[in-house]
Amino acid sequence: MAMDRETLEAHLTEAFPEAEIVLTDLAGDNDHWQAEIVSPQFAGMPRVRQHQLVYAALKGKMGGELHALALKTRAPD
């Protein structure tokens, strides 16, 4: 069972309500996603911590329903 765009977007929007989120289906299979997230929550955080917050937002679904997620995260300019 893959994670569709709506489900992925819902998890990310819930965790990062003020973020700009752009999702790209890398393989056209709802299973390999790239997420670009620009959120004020990331201000002053190292990238590894930003990514940890994203994985936490996915509530343990990485590796199961969500096979692959390429992340690009940053705070707004």
PDB file of N, CA, C, O and CB in Angstrom:
ATOM      1  N   MET A   1       0.849  -1.194   0.000  1.00  0.00           N
ATOM      2  CA  MET A   1       0.000   0.000   0.000  1.00  0.00           C
ATOM      3  C   MET A   1       0.884   1.243   0.000  1.00  0.00           C
ATOM      4  O   MET A   1       1.650   1.469   0.937  1.00  0.00           O
ATOM      5  CB  MET A   1      -0.960   0.006   1.230  1.00  0.00           C
ATOM      6  N   ALA A   2       0.775   2.030  -1.035  1.00  0.00           N
ATOM      7  CA  ALA A   2       1.554   3.259  -1.144  1.00  0.00           C
ATOM      8  C   ALA A   2       0.820   4.400  -0.438  1.00  0.00           C
ATOM      9  O   ALA A   2      -0.363   4.298  -0.116  1.00  0.00           O
ATOM     10  CB  ALA A   2       1.814   3.613  -2.631  1.00  0.00           C
ATOM     11  N   MET A   3       1.544   5.471  -0.211  1.00  0.00           N
ATOM     12  CA  MET A   3       0.935   6.662   0.388  1.00  0.00           C
ATOM     13  C   MET A   3       0.646   7.658  -0.729  1.00  0.00           C
ATOM     14  O   MET A   3       1.561   8.091  -1.428  1.00  0.00           O
ATOM     15  CB  MET A   3       1.867   7.299   1.485  1.00  0.00           C
ATOM     16  N   ASP A   4      -0.616   8.019  -0.897  1.00  0.00           N
ATOM     17  CA  ASP A   4      -0.956   8.951  -1.962  1.00  0.00           C
ATOM     18  C   ASP A   4      -0.630  10.386  -1.560  1.00  0.00           C
ATOM     19  O   ASP A   4      -0.353  10.688  -0.400  1.00  0.00           O
ATOM     20  CB  ASP A   4      -2.433   8.828  -2.323  1.00  0.00           C
ATOM     21  N   ARG A   5      -0.675  11.246  -2.553  1.00  0.00           N
ATOM     22  CA  ARG A   5      -0.321  12.659  -2.359  1.00  0.00           C
ATOM     23  C   ARG A   5      -1.157  13.302  -1.257  1.00  0.00           C
ATOM     24  O   ARG A   5      -0.629  14.040  -0.425  1.00  0.00           O
ATOM     25  CB  ARG A   5      -0.502  13.436  -3.666  1.00  0.00           C
ATOM     26  N   GLU A   6      -2.471  13.023  -1.249  1.00  0.00           N
ATOM     27  CA  GLU A   6      -3.352  13.670  -0.275  1.00  0.00           C
ATOM     28  C   GLU A   6      -2.974  13.291   1.159  1.00  0.00           C
ATOM     29  O   GLU A   6      -2.973  14.137   2.053  1.00  0.00           O
ATOM     30  CB  GLU A   6      -4.813  13.291  -0.549  1.00  0.00           C
ATOM     31  N   THR A   7      -2.655  12.023   1.365  1.00  0.00           N
ATOM     32  CA  THR A   7      -2.292  11.556   2.708  1.00  0.00           C
ATOM     33  C   THR A   7      -0.967  12.164   3.146  1.00  0.00           C
ATOM     34  O   THR A   7      -0.839  12.650   4.270  1.00  0.00           O
ATOM     35  CB  THR A   7      -2.207  10.019   2.744  1.00  0.00           C
ATOM     36  N   LEU A   8       0.010  12.134   2.257  1.00  0.00           N
ATOM     37  CA  LEU A   8       1.320  12.705   2.569  1.00  0.00           C
ATOM     38  C   LEU A   8       1.177  14.200   2.865  1.00  0.00           C
ATOM     39  O   LEU A   8       1.726  14.705   3.844  1.00  0.00           O
ATOM     40  CB  LEU A   8       2.315  12.474   1.397  1.00  0.00           C
ATOM     41  N   GLU A   9       0.441  14.888   2.016  1.00  0.00           N
ATOM     42  CA  GLU A   9       0.252  16.330   2.195  1.00  0.00           C
ATOM     43  C   GLU A   9      -0.463  16.630   3.515  1.00  0.00           C
ATOM     44  O   GLU A   9      -0.135  17.601   4.196  1.00  0.00           O
ATOM     45  CB  GLU A   9      -0.546  16.917   1.014  1.00  0.00           C
ATOM     46  N   ALA A  10      -1.433  15.800   3.870  1.00  0.00           N
ATOM     47  CA  ALA A  10      -2.171  16.010   5.116  1.00  0.00           C
ATOM     48  C   ALA A  10      -1.251  15.892   6.326  1.00  0.00           C
ATOM     49  O   ALA A  10      -1.317  16.718   7.236  1.00  0.00           O
ATOM     50  CB  ALA A  10      -3.321  15.005   5.231  1.00  0.00           C
ATOM     51  N   HIS A  11      -0.392  14.873   6.344  1.00  0.00           N
ATOM     52  CA  HIS A  11       0.559  14.713   7.456  1.00  0.00           C
ATOM     53  C   HIS A  11       1.485  15.927   7.560  1.00  0.00           C
ATOM     54  O   HIS A  11       1.718  16.450   8.649  1.00  0.00           O
ATOM     55  CB  HIS A  11       1.395  13.424   7.272  1.00  0.00           C
ATOM     56  N   LEU A  12       2.005  16.364   6.422  1.00  0.00           N
ATOM     57  CA  LEU A  12       2.970  17.472   6.433  1.00  0.00           C
ATOM     58  C   LEU A  12       2.299  18.794   6.786  1.00  0.00           C
ATOM     59  O   LEU A  12       2.870  19.599   7.522  1.00  0.00           O
ATOM     60  CB  LEU A  12       3.661  17.588   5.073  1.00  0.00           C
ATOM     61  N   THR A  13       1.097  19.027   6.271  1.00  0.00           N
ATOM     62  CA  THR A  13       0.382  20.270   6.555  1.00  0.00           C
ATOM     63  C   THR A  13      -0.018  20.341   8.027  1.00  0.00           C
ATOM     64  O   THR A  13       0.004  21.414   8.632  1.00  0.00           O
ATOM     65  CB  THR A  13      -0.861  20.391   5.661  1.00  0.00           C
ATOM     66  N   GLU A  14      -0.379  19.203   8.594  1.00  0.00           N
ATOM     67  CA  GLU A  14      -0.734  19.171  10.015  1.00  0.00           C
ATOM     68  C   GLU A  14       0.474  19.547  10.877  1.00  0.00           C
ATOM     69  O   GLU A  14       0.337  20.283  11.853  1.00  0.00           O
ATOM     70  CB  GLU A  14      -1.261  17.772  10.411  1.00  0.00           C
ATOM     71  N   ALA A  15       1.646  19.045  10.518  1.00  0.00           N
ATOM     72  CA  ALA A  15       2.846  19.304  11.303  1.00  0.00           C
ATOM     73  C   ALA A  15       3.439  20.686  11.029  1.00  0.00           C
ATOM     74  O   ALA A  15       4.025  21.306  11.916  1.00  0.00           O
ATOM     75  CB  ALA A  15       3.882  18.241  11.021  1.00  0.00           C
ATOM     76  N   PHE A  16       3.282  21.156   9.803  1.00  0.00           N
ATOM     77  CA  PHE A  16       3.898  22.431   9.392  1.00  0.00           C
ATOM     78  C   PHE A  16       2.837  23.315   8.738  1.00  0.00           C
ATOM     79  O   PHE A  16       2.873  23.536   7.527  1.00  0.00           O
ATOM     80  CB  PHE A  16       5.096  22.188   8.407  1.00  0.00           C
ATOM     81  N   PRO A  17       1.884  23.825   9.544  1.00  0.00           N
ATOM     82  CA  PRO A  17       0.738  24.547   8.973  1.00  0.00           C
ATOM     83  C   PRO A  17       1.101  25.824   8.221  1.00  0.00           C
ATOM     84  O   PRO A  17       0.357  26.243   7.334  1.00  0.00           O
ATOM     85  CB  PRO A  17      -0.216  24.890  10.061  1.00  0.00           C
ATOM     86  N   GLU A  18       2.210  26.441   8.551  1.00  0.00           N
ATOM     87  CA  GLU A  18       2.584  27.702   7.889  1.00  0.00           C
ATOM     88  C   GLU A  18       3.577  27.490   6.755  1.00  0.00           C
ATOM     89  O   GLU A  18       4.070  28.453   6.167  1.00  0.00           O
ATOM     90  CB  GLU A  18       3.173  28.669   8.903  1.00  0.00           C
ATOM     91  N   ALA A  19       3.872  26.228   6.449  1.00  0.00           N
ATOM     92  CA  ALA A  19       4.919  25.935   5.463  1.00  0.00           C
ATOM     93  C   ALA A  19       4.402  26.005   4.036  1.00  0.00           C
ATOM     94  O   ALA A  19       3.218  25.815   3.758  1.00  0.00           O
ATOM     95  CB  ALA A  19       5.509  24.562   5.720  1.00  0.00           C
ATOM     96  N   GLU A  20       5.349  26.289   3.141  1.00  0.00           N
ATOM     97  CA  GLU A  20       5.124  26.059   1.716  1.00  0.00           C
ATOM     98  C   GLU A  20       5.589  24.638   1.461  1.00  0.00           C
ATOM     99  O   GLU A  20       6.731  24.295   1.767  1.00  0.00           O
ATOM    100  CB  GLU A  20       5.892  27.117   0.795  1.00  0.00           C
ATOM    101  N   ILE A  21       4.723  23.809   0.905  1.00  0.00           N
ATOM    102  CA  ILE A  21       5.060  22.406   0.680  1.00  0.00           C
ATOM    103  C   ILE A  21       4.830  22.083  -0.793  1.00  0.00           C
ATOM    104  O   ILE A  21       3.742  22.300  -1.326  1.00  0.00           O
ATOM    105  CB  ILE A  21       4.214  21.464   1.600  1.00  0.00           C
ATOM    106  N   VAL A  22       5.864  21.565  -1.438  1.00  0.00           N
ATOM    107  CA  VAL A  22       5.750  21.141  -2.834  1.00  0.00           C
ATOM    108  C   VAL A  22       6.107  19.662  -2.879  1.00  0.00           C
ATOM    109  O   VAL A  22       7.214  19.271  -2.508  1.00  0.00           O
ATOM    110  CB  VAL A  22       6.685  21.993  -3.789  1.00  0.00           C
ATOM    111  N   LEU A  23       5.160  18.841  -3.336  1.00  0.00           N
ATOM    112  CA  LEU A  23       5.389  17.402  -3.444  1.00  0.00           C
ATOM    113  C   LEU A  23       5.570  17.018  -4.904  1.00  0.00           C
ATOM    114  O   LEU A  23       4.825  17.470  -5.773  1.00  0.00           O
ATOM    115  CB  LEU A  23       4.221  16.608  -2.818  1.00  0.00           C
ATOM    116  N   THR A  24       6.565  16.182  -5.165  1.00  0.00           N
ATOM    117  CA  THR A  24       6.822  15.680  -6.506  1.00  0.00           C
ATOM    118  C   THR A  24       6.847  14.160  -6.453  1.00  0.00           C
ATOM    119  O   THR A  24       7.601  13.572  -5.677  1.00  0.00           O
ATOM    120  CB  THR A  24       8.159  16.244  -7.076  1.00  0.00           C
ATOM    121  N   ASP A  25       6.021  13.525  -7.278  1.00  0.00           N
ATOM    122  CA  ASP A  25       6.001  12.062  -7.387  1.00  0.00           C
ATOM    123  C   ASP A  25       7.116  11.676  -8.346  1.00  0.00           C
ATOM    124  O   ASP A  25       6.963  11.799  -9.562  1.00  0.00           O
ATOM    125  CB  ASP A  25       4.595  11.523  -7.885  1.00  0.00           C
ATOM    126  N   LEU A  26       8.237  11.209  -7.804  1.00  0.00           N
ATOM    127  CA  LEU A  26       9.447  11.019  -8.602  1.00  0.00           C
ATOM    128  C   LEU A  26       9.329   9.880  -9.609  1.00  0.00           C
ATOM    129  O   LEU A  26       9.942   9.939 -10.675  1.00  0.00           O
ATOM    130  CB  LEU A  26      10.615  10.761  -7.694  1.00  0.00           C
ATOM    131  N   ALA A  27       8.551   8.844  -9.291  1.00  0.00           N
ATOM    132  CA  ALA A  27       8.468   7.680 -10.175  1.00  0.00           C
ATOM    133  C   ALA A  27       7.073   7.463 -10.754  1.00  0.00           C
ATOM    134  O   ALA A  27       6.860   6.521 -11.518  1.00  0.00           O
ATOM    135  CB  ALA A  27       8.893   6.445  -9.429  1.00  0.00           C
ATOM    136  N   GLY A  28       6.127   8.324 -10.399  1.00  0.00           N
ATOM    137  CA  GLY A  28       4.774   8.166 -10.902  1.00  0.00           C
ATOM    138  C   GLY A  28       4.026   6.998 -10.280  1.00  0.00           C
ATOM    139  O   GLY A  28       3.049   6.507 -10.846  1.00  0.00           O
ATOM    140  N   ASP A  29       4.490   6.548  -9.100  1.00  0.00           N
ATOM    141  CA  ASP A  29       3.904   5.346  -8.484  1.00  0.00           C
ATOM    142  C   ASP A  29       3.353   5.586  -7.079  1.00  0.00           C
ATOM    143  O   ASP A  29       3.027   4.631  -6.374  1.00  0.00           O
ATOM    144  CB  ASP A  29       4.940   4.251  -8.424  1.00  0.00           C
ATOM    145  N   ASN A  30       3.245   6.866  -6.659  1.00  0.00           N
ATOM    146  CA  ASN A  30       2.784   7.202  -5.298  1.00  0.00           C
ATOM    147  C   ASN A  30       3.654   6.547  -4.228  1.00  0.00           C
ATOM    148  O   ASN A  30       3.191   6.334  -3.108  1.00  0.00           O
ATOM    149  CB  ASN A  30       1.324   6.771  -5.108  1.00  0.00           C
ATOM    150  N   ASP A  31       4.883   6.230  -4.549  1.00  0.00           N
ATOM    151  CA  ASP A  31       5.728   5.507  -3.603  1.00  0.00           C
ATOM    152  C   ASP A  31       7.096   6.156  -3.420  1.00  0.00           C
ATOM    153  O   ASP A  31       7.786   5.879  -2.439  1.00  0.00           O
ATOM    154  CB  ASP A  31       5.903   4.081  -4.062  1.00  0.00           C
ATOM    155  N   HIS A  32       7.488   7.007  -4.344  1.00  0.00           N
ATOM    156  CA  HIS A  32       8.792   7.676  -4.285  1.00  0.00           C
ATOM    157  C   HIS A  32       8.544   9.171  -4.430  1.00  0.00           C
ATOM    158  O   HIS A  32       8.294   9.673  -5.526  1.00  0.00           O
ATOM    159  CB  HIS A  32       9.775   7.146  -5.406  1.00  0.00           C
ATOM    160  N   TRP A  33       8.619   9.867  -3.307  1.00  0.00           N
ATOM    161  CA  TRP A  33       8.258  11.284  -3.277  1.00  0.00           C
ATOM    162  C   TRP A  33       9.462  12.162  -2.990  1.00  0.00           C
ATOM    163  O   TRP A  33      10.416  11.749  -2.332  1.00  0.00           O
ATOM    164  CB  TRP A  33       7.181  11.533  -2.236  1.00  0.00           C
ATOM    165  N   GLN A  34       9.395  13.368  -3.493  1.00  0.00           N
ATOM    166  CA  GLN A  34      10.278  14.433  -3.041  1.00  0.00           C
ATOM    167  C   GLN A  34       9.391  15.485  -2.389  1.00  0.00           C
ATOM    168  O   GLN A  34       8.366  15.877  -2.947  1.00  0.00           O
ATOM    169  CB  GLN A  34      11.132  15.038  -4.229  1.00  0.00           C
ATOM    170  N   ALA A  35       9.785  15.933  -1.219  1.00  0.00           N
ATOM    171  CA  ALA A  35       9.055  16.995  -0.530  1.00  0.00           C
ATOM    172  C   ALA A  35       9.989  18.175  -0.329  1.00  0.00           C
ATOM    173  O   ALA A  35      11.062  18.045   0.260  1.00  0.00           O
ATOM    174  CB  ALA A  35       8.485  16.499   0.833  1.00  0.00           C
ATOM    175  N   GLU A  36       9.568  19.317  -0.823  1.00  0.00           N
ATOM    176  CA  GLU A  36      10.270  20.571  -0.557  1.00  0.00           C
ATOM    177  C   GLU A  36       9.415  21.327   0.448  1.00  0.00           C
ATOM    178  O   GLU A  36       8.264  21.665   0.175  1.00  0.00           O
ATOM    179  CB  GLU A  36      10.515  21.419  -1.884  1.00  0.00           C
ATOM    180  N   ILE A  37       9.996  21.587   1.614  1.00  0.00           N
ATOM    181  CA  ILE A  37       9.246  22.223   2.699  1.00  0.00           C
ATOM    182  C   ILE A  37       9.997  23.464   3.163  1.00  0.00           C
ATOM    183  O   ILE A  37      11.143  23.388   3.606  1.00  0.00           O
ATOM    184  CB  ILE A  37       9.027  21.235   3.885  1.00  0.00           C
ATOM    185  N   VAL A  38       9.333  24.602   3.053  1.00  0.00           N
ATOM    186  CA  VAL A  38       9.897  25.862   3.527  1.00  0.00           C
ATOM    187  C   VAL A  38       9.031  26.288   4.708  1.00  0.00           C
ATOM    188  O   VAL A  38       7.877  26.682   4.539  1.00  0.00           O
ATOM    189  CB  VAL A  38       9.936  26.975   2.383  1.00  0.00           C
ATOM    190  N   SER A  39       9.609  26.202   5.906  1.00  0.00           N
ATOM    191  CA  SER A  39       8.817  26.463   7.104  1.00  0.00           C
ATOM    192  C   SER A  39       9.558  27.360   8.084  1.00  0.00           C
ATOM    193  O   SER A  39      10.758  27.191   8.303  1.00  0.00           O
ATOM    194  CB  SER A  39       8.443  25.156   7.782  1.00  0.00           C
ATOM    195  N   PRO A  40       8.833  28.326   8.680  1.00  0.00           N
ATOM    196  CA  PRO A  40       9.447  29.143   9.726  1.00  0.00           C
ATOM    197  C   PRO A  40       9.903  28.300  10.917  1.00  0.00           C
ATOM    198  O   PRO A  40      10.794  28.716  11.657  1.00  0.00           O
ATOM    199  CB  PRO A  40       8.469  30.210  10.194  1.00  0.00           C
ATOM    200  N   GLN A  41       9.304  27.122  11.112  1.00  0.00           N
ATOM    201  CA  GLN A  41       9.709  26.246  12.217  1.00  0.00           C
ATOM    202  C   GLN A  41      11.163  25.798  12.087  1.00  0.00           C
ATOM    203  O   GLN A  41      11.785  25.421  13.080  1.00  0.00           O
ATOM    204  CB  GLN A  41       8.797  25.024  12.279  1.00  0.00           C
ATOM    205  N   PHE A  42      11.707  25.835  10.874  1.00  0.00           N
ATOM    206  CA  PHE A  42      13.067  25.347  10.644  1.00  0.00           C
ATOM    207  C   PHE A  42      14.137  26.401  10.935  1.00  0.00           C
ATOM    208  O   PHE A  42      15.328  26.096  10.876  1.00  0.00           O
ATOM    209  CB  PHE A  42      13.203  24.872   9.216  1.00  0.00           C
ATOM    210  N   ALA A  43      13.735  27.629  11.245  1.00  0.00           N
ATOM    211  CA  ALA A  43      14.696  28.717  11.457  1.00  0.00           C
ATOM    212  C   ALA A  43      15.702  28.333  12.545  1.00  0.00           C
ATOM    213  O   ALA A  43      15.323  27.921  13.641  1.00  0.00           O
ATOM    214  CB  ALA A  43      13.961  30.027  11.843  1.00  0.00           C
ATOM    215  N   GLY A  44      16.977  28.474  12.223  1.00  0.00           N
ATOM    216  CA  GLY A  44      18.033  28.228  13.199  1.00  0.00           C
ATOM    217  C   GLY A  44      18.315  26.758  13.475  1.00  0.00           C
ATOM    218  O   GLY A  44      19.126  26.447  14.347  1.00  0.00           O
ATOM    219  N   MET A  45      17.675  25.858  12.765  1.00  0.00           N
ATOM    220  CA  MET A  45      17.875  24.418  12.994  1.00  0.00           C
ATOM    221  C   MET A  45      18.816  23.836  11.962  1.00  0.00           C
ATOM    222  O   MET A  45      18.760  24.207  10.790  1.00  0.00           O
ATOM    223  CB  MET A  45      16.536  23.669  12.960  1.00  0.00           C
ATOM    224  N   PRO A  46      19.683  22.924  12.385  1.00  0.00           N
ATOM    225  CA  PRO A  46      20.485  22.220  11.378  1.00  0.00           C
ATOM    226  C   PRO A  46      19.572  21.344  10.516  1.00  0.00           C
ATOM    227  O   PRO A  46      18.499  20.932  10.957  1.00  0.00           O
ATOM    228  CB  PRO A  46      21.595  21.353  12.056  1.00  0.00           C
ATOM    229  N   ARG A  47      20.002  21.071   9.305  1.00  0.00           N
ATOM    230  CA  ARG A  47      19.177  20.318   8.356  1.00  0.00           C
ATOM    231  C   ARG A  47      18.785  18.942   8.908  1.00  0.00           C
ATOM    232  O   ARG A  47      17.663  18.486   8.690  1.00  0.00           O
ATOM    233  CB  ARG A  47      19.924  20.152   7.030  1.00  0.00           C
ATOM    234  N   VAL A  48      19.693  18.289   9.611  1.00  0.00           N
ATOM    235  CA  VAL A  48      19.364  16.959  10.132  1.00  0.00           C
ATOM    236  C   VAL A  48      18.189  17.024  11.107  1.00  0.00           C
ATOM    237  O   VAL A  48      17.350  16.125  11.131  1.00  0.00           O
ATOM    238  CB  VAL A  48      20.587  16.339  10.824  1.00  0.00           C
ATOM    239  N   ARG A  49      18.131  18.079  11.904  1.00  0.00           N
ATOM    240  CA  ARG A  49      17.017  18.251  12.838  1.00  0.00           C
ATOM    241  C   ARG A  49      15.718  18.554  12.074  1.00  0.00           C
ATOM    242  O   ARG A  49      14.649  18.070  12.449  1.00  0.00           O
ATOM    243  CB  ARG A  49      17.329  19.387  13.847  1.00  0.00           C
ATOM    244  N   GLN A  50      15.814  19.349  11.013  1.00  0.00           N
ATOM    245  CA  GLN A  50      14.648  19.629  10.181  1.00  0.00           C
ATOM    246  C   GLN A  50      14.071  18.319   9.634  1.00  0.00           C
ATOM    247  O   GLN A  50      12.859  18.104   9.663  1.00  0.00           O
ATOM    248  CB  GLN A  50      15.022  20.588   9.018  1.00  0.00           C
ATOM    249  N   HIS A  51      14.947  17.457   9.142  1.00  0.00           N
ATOM    250  CA  HIS A  51      14.512  16.185   8.569  1.00  0.00           C
ATOM    251  C   HIS A  51      13.911  15.279   9.639  1.00  0.00           C
ATOM    252  O   HIS A  51      12.950  14.558   9.374  1.00  0.00           O
ATOM    253  CB  HIS A  51      15.685  15.482   7.880  1.00  0.00           C
ATOM    254  N   GLN A  52      14.471  15.312  10.841  1.00  0.00           N
ATOM    255  CA  GLN A  52      13.903  14.519  11.940  1.00  0.00           C
ATOM    256  C   GLN A  52      12.475  14.954  12.239  1.00  0.00           C
ATOM    257  O   GLN A  52      11.616  14.116  12.513  1.00  0.00           O
ATOM    258  CB  GLN A  52      14.770  14.648  13.206  1.00  0.00           C
ATOM    259  N   LEU A  53      12.215  16.255  12.190  1.00  0.00           N
ATOM    260  CA  LEU A  53      10.855  16.749  12.416  1.00  0.00           C
ATOM    261  C   LEU A  53       9.897  16.261  11.331  1.00  0.00           C
ATOM    262  O   LEU A  53       8.749  15.915  11.613  1.00  0.00           O
ATOM    263  CB  LEU A  53      10.848  18.279  12.469  1.00  0.00           C
ATOM    264  N   VAL A  54      10.380  16.237  10.092  1.00  0.00           N
ATOM    265  CA  VAL A  54       9.533  15.751   8.998  1.00  0.00           C
ATOM    266  C   VAL A  54       9.221  14.268   9.197  1.00  0.00           C
ATOM    267  O   VAL A  54       8.070  13.852   9.064  1.00  0.00           O
ATOM    268  CB  VAL A  54      10.222  15.981   7.625  1.00  0.00           C
ATOM    269  N   TYR A  55      10.241  13.472   9.514  1.00  0.00           N
ATOM    270  CA  TYR A  55      10.003  12.045   9.724  1.00  0.00           C
ATOM    271  C   TYR A  55       9.049  11.815  10.896  1.00  0.00           C
ATOM    272  O   TYR A  55       8.204  10.922  10.839  1.00  0.00           O
ATOM    273  CB  TYR A  55      11.330  11.312   9.970  1.00  0.00           C
ATOM    274  N   ALA A  56       9.176  12.606  11.947  1.00  0.00           N
ATOM    275  CA  ALA A  56       8.268  12.483  13.097  1.00  0.00           C
ATOM    276  C   ALA A  56       6.829  12.796  12.661  1.00  0.00           C
ATOM    277  O   ALA A  56       5.885  12.167  13.139  1.00  0.00           O
ATOM    278  CB  ALA A  56       8.709  13.439  14.253  1.00  0.00           C
ATOM    279  N   ALA A  57       6.668  13.758  11.763  1.00  0.00           N
ATOM    280  CA  ALA A  57       5.338  14.143  11.286  1.00  0.00           C
ATOM    281  C   ALA A  57       4.665  13.007  10.519  1.00  0.00           C
ATOM    282  O   ALA A  57       3.438  12.953  10.425  1.00  0.00           O
ATOM    283  CB  ALA A  57       5.435  15.382  10.398  1.00  0.00           C
ATOM    284  N   LEU A  58       5.473  12.103   9.975  1.00  0.00           N
ATOM    285  CA  LEU A  58       4.931  10.999   9.175  1.00  0.00           C
ATOM    286  C   LEU A  58       4.511   9.820  10.045  1.00  0.00           C
ATOM    287  O   LEU A  58       4.063   8.794   9.535  1.00  0.00           O
ATOM    288  CB  LEU A  58       5.959  10.539   8.147  1.00  0.00           C
ATOM    289  N   LYS A  59       4.658   9.970  11.358  1.00  0.00           N
ATOM    290  CA  LYS A  59       4.099   9.019  12.325  1.00  0.00           C
ATOM    291  C   LYS A  59       4.475   7.569  12.036  1.00  0.00           C
ATOM    292  O   LYS A  59       3.624   6.679  12.057  1.00  0.00           O
ATOM    293  CB  LYS A  59       2.601   9.145  12.351  1.00  0.00           C
ATOM    294  N   GLY A  60       5.755   7.345  11.768  1.00  0.00           N
ATOM    295  CA  GLY A  60       6.225   5.969  11.615  1.00  0.00           C
ATOM    296  C   GLY A  60       5.892   5.309  10.288  1.00  0.00           C
ATOM    297  O   GLY A  60       6.071   4.100  10.143  1.00  0.00           O
ATOM    298  N   LYS A  61       5.408   6.078   9.312  1.00  0.00           N
ATOM    299  CA  LYS A  61       5.019   5.463   8.038  1.00  0.00           C
ATOM    300  C   LYS A  61       6.173   5.348   7.039  1.00  0.00           C
ATOM    301  O   LYS A  61       6.033   4.694   6.006  1.00  0.00           O
ATOM    302  CB  LYS A  61       3.901   6.259   7.415  1.00  0.00           C
ATOM    303  N   MET A  62       7.308   5.977   7.339  1.00  0.00           N
ATOM    304  CA  MET A  62       8.473   5.852   6.452  1.00  0.00           C
ATOM    305  C   MET A  62       8.898   4.398   6.416  1.00  0.00           C
ATOM    306  O   MET A  62       8.968   3.741   7.455  1.00  0.00           O
ATOM    307  CB  MET A  62       9.653   6.762   6.924  1.00  0.00           C
ATOM    308  N   GLY A  63       9.182   3.892   5.223  1.00  0.00           N
ATOM    309  CA  GLY A  63       9.636   2.522   5.085  1.00  0.00           C
ATOM    310  C   GLY A  63       8.488   1.526   4.988  1.00  0.00           C
ATOM    311  O   GLY A  63       8.685   0.380   4.584  1.00  0.00           O
ATOM    312  N   GLY A  64       7.283   1.966   5.360  1.00  0.00           N
ATOM    313  CA  GLY A  64       6.111   1.107   5.234  1.00  0.00           C
ATOM    314  C   GLY A  64       5.271   1.596   4.078  1.00  0.00           C
ATOM    315  O   GLY A  64       5.532   1.265   2.921  1.00  0.00           O
ATOM    316  N   GLU A  65       4.250   2.393   4.398  1.00  0.00           N
ATOM    317  CA  GLU A  65       3.395   2.965   3.352  1.00  0.00           C
ATOM    318  C   GLU A  65       4.174   3.914   2.458  1.00  0.00           C
ATOM    319  O   GLU A  65       3.879   4.056   1.271  1.00  0.00           O
ATOM    320  CB  GLU A  65       2.207   3.697   3.974  1.00  0.00           C
ATOM    321  N   LEU A  66       5.166   4.554   3.041  1.00  0.00           N
ATOM    322  CA  LEU A  66       5.971   5.510   2.270  1.00  0.00           C
ATOM    323  C   LEU A  66       7.349   4.907   2.088  1.00  0.00           C
ATOM    324  O   LEU A  66       8.123   4.800   3.039  1.00  0.00           O
ATOM    325  CB  LEU A  66       6.055   6.912   2.982  1.00  0.00           C
ATOM    326  N   HIS A  67       7.650   4.514   0.858  1.00  0.00           N
ATOM    327  CA  HIS A  67       8.886   3.785   0.595  1.00  0.00           C
ATOM    328  C   HIS A  67      10.106   4.715   0.565  1.00  0.00           C
ATOM    329  O   HIS A  67      11.130   4.434   1.187  1.00  0.00           O
ATOM    330  CB  HIS A  67       8.774   3.033  -0.726  1.00  0.00           C
ATOM    331  N   ALA A  68       9.979   5.805  -0.157  1.00  0.00           N
ATOM    332  CA  ALA A  68      11.132   6.689  -0.322  1.00  0.00           C
ATOM    333  C   ALA A  68      10.672   8.149  -0.312  1.00  0.00           C
ATOM    334  O   ALA A  68       9.683   8.511  -0.949  1.00  0.00           O
ATOM    335  CB  ALA A  68      11.891   6.364  -1.638  1.00  0.00           C
ATOM    336  N   LEU A  69      11.411   8.968   0.424  1.00  0.00           N
ATOM    337  CA  LEU A  69      11.103  10.391   0.495  1.00  0.00           C
ATOM    338  C   LEU A  69      12.403  11.173   0.436  1.00  0.00           C
ATOM    339  O   LEU A  69      13.239  11.088   1.335  1.00  0.00           O
ATOM    340  CB  LEU A  69      10.307  10.733   1.786  1.00  0.00           C
ATOM    341  N   ALA A  70      12.560  11.937  -0.639  1.00  0.00           N
ATOM    342  CA  ALA A  70      13.698  12.850  -0.750  1.00  0.00           C
ATOM    343  C   ALA A  70      13.258  14.181  -0.155  1.00  0.00           C
ATOM    344  O   ALA A  70      12.209  14.713  -0.518  1.00  0.00           O
ATOM    345  CB  ALA A  70      14.181  13.014  -2.251  1.00  0.00           C
ATOM    346  N   LEU A  71      14.060  14.713   0.755  1.00  0.00           N
ATOM    347  CA  LEU A  71      13.677  15.947   1.449  1.00  0.00           C
ATOM    348  C   LEU A  71      14.552  17.123   1.058  1.00  0.00           C
ATOM    349  O   LEU A  71      15.772  17.004   0.944  1.00  0.00           O
ATOM    350  CB  LEU A  71      13.743  15.746   2.946  1.00  0.00           C
ATOM    351  N   LYS A  72      13.907  18.250   0.858  1.00  0.00           N
ATOM    352  CA  LYS A  72      14.579  19.542   0.752  1.00  0.00           C
ATOM    353  C   LYS A  72      13.862  20.434   1.753  1.00  0.00           C
ATOM    354  O   LYS A  72      12.686  20.750   1.575  1.00  0.00           O
ATOM    355  CB  LYS A  72      14.539  20.141  -0.739  1.00  0.00           C
ATOM    356  N   THR A  73      14.559  20.836   2.795  1.00  0.00           N
ATOM    357  CA  THR A  73      13.932  21.656   3.832  1.00  0.00           C
ATOM    358  C   THR A  73      14.762  22.896   4.077  1.00  0.00           C
ATOM    359  O   THR A  73      15.988  22.880   3.960  1.00  0.00           O
ATOM    360  CB  THR A  73      13.760  20.861   5.138  1.00  0.00           C
ATOM    361  N   ARG A  74      14.064  23.986   4.425  1.00  0.00           N
ATOM    362  CA  ARG A  74      14.751  25.214   4.815  1.00  0.00           C
ATOM    363  C   ARG A  74      13.758  26.164   5.441  1.00  0.00           C
ATOM    364  O   ARG A  74      12.545  26.009   5.302  1.00  0.00           O
ATOM    365  CB  ARG A  74      15.447  25.874   3.608  1.00  0.00           C
ATOM    366  N   ALA A  75      14.296  27.149   6.131  1.00  0.00           N
ATOM    367  CA  ALA A  75      13.474  28.243   6.645  1.00  0.00           C
ATOM    368  C   ALA A  75      13.290  29.254   5.529  1.00  0.00           C
ATOM    369  O   ALA A  75      14.092  29.292   4.596  1.00  0.00           O
ATOM    370  CB  ALA A  75      14.121  28.907   7.907  1.00  0.00           C
ATOM    371  N   PRO A  76      12.244  30.080   5.605  1.00  0.00           N
ATOM    372  CA  PRO A  76      12.068  31.127   4.584  1.00  0.00           C
ATOM    373  C   PRO A  76      13.256  32.089   4.567  1.00  0.00           C
ATOM    374  O   PRO A  76      13.921  32.300   5.581  1.00  0.00           O
ATOM    375  CB  PRO A  76      10.764  31.911   4.837  1.00  0.00           C
ATOM    376  N   ASP A  77      13.502  32.658   3.403  1.00  0.00           N
ATOM    377  CA  ASP A  77      14.613  33.628   3.276  1.00  0.00           C
ATOM    378  C   ASP A  77      14.330  34.895   4.055  1.00  0.00           C
ATOM    379  O   ASP A  77      15.150  35.813   4.061  1.00  0.00           O
ATOM    380  CB  ASP A  77      14.863  33.977   1.802  1.00  0.00           C
TER     381      ASP A  77
END
